[in-house]
Amino acid sequence: MKTLLNKQQLKSAGIRVAGTLAIPVIVIAVLFIACAAGGKNMFPYDISFTNFIRGILTLMLTTIALSINLGSGRFDFSLGAMALLSSVIGAQIVMQTGGGAWVMLLFCLLSGAVLGAASGGLYVLLKLPPIITSLGVTLLYEGIAFAITGGANMRLLGTDTDSITNSVAIMIVFIVLFLAIIYFVFDNTKFGYNYKALKEGQKVSVNTGIKEIPNAIVCYTITGVLMSVVGFLNNTFTGTIQVSGLNFGSIGIMFGAFLPMFIGGFIGRFSNDKLGYFLAAVTMTLFSMMYSAFSLTNSVQSIISAVLLVLFLIYLSNEKLIKDIFTGKHLRDYLKRKKTPAGAEG
């Protein structure tokens, strides 16, 4: 009996490991083979690996931020606007006080938390559909950023604000740190348990005494903090904060996180969704490195990403059928039905 249980445990562990690593391993193999066949190198320069780690960190944080509210049915368009405005506020303080990268990051985090909490507060106060509220918040935050900068892009001159984004060691520490914090908060605290309960059944959870409003505001606050780090990393890397005006220009950042969010959720079935988002970020950042290696235009990149998203959604919608086809179960069932005389089933 004990031997049988050990075999079952080993089999279960093997399935979990295979399910967790299948997509990243397959993608890594395919992309490196494609680059080798095309005579390209995904990491041609010393800075390439730094860009790779930075891409993983920013995409992972954006994906987690998107999933926090979207998992609860709250579609939030304001992610990019929070990243933009928190960066503008942090940069303004640094430019005036002469602080460095860590000072800017600190004020980005603080402003991101406030902006996230304000967005959540408006959502619960106005009682409008979250998609409508988030569009209004997006316009509001973009307008404030536009007013602060006068509509001009901000150049981070005379500062060392890129010292964090050019350090592989610091960014790896950030990846581990944020993964650990998000895992602890959502999987090992009362807030996290309430969050999961509300996500699975809001009405039942509220009737049992769980307070939805404070939980939602905390979710928005955490989202704001995560997006402030994304804004800091993106803008200090380029040295310029692009203020695109009052045209929802900041929305684009969230769409790049949809595919890794679905991939991460799928991987999370076999392990943990937070680990899944990290592995999905690694996977999609490798795609970005391949795009760069082959010098693909933005339009071609968008088409490839859109096709991958559609194909993955098709797979998720027809997962059982596809598994049955690949394992042969679908064919066996078909042959069995053909061999069974009409009316024999009854």
Salt bridges, closest charged atoms under 4 A:
ASP187 OD1 - LYS196 NZ 3.32
ASP187 OD1 - LYS274 NZ 2.81
ASP273 OD1 - LYS274 NZ 3.07
GLU319 OE2 - ARG269 NH1 2.73
GLU319 OE2 - LYS323 NZ 3.18
ASP324 OD2 - LYS320 NZ 3.08
ASP333 OD2 - LYS329 NZ 3.00
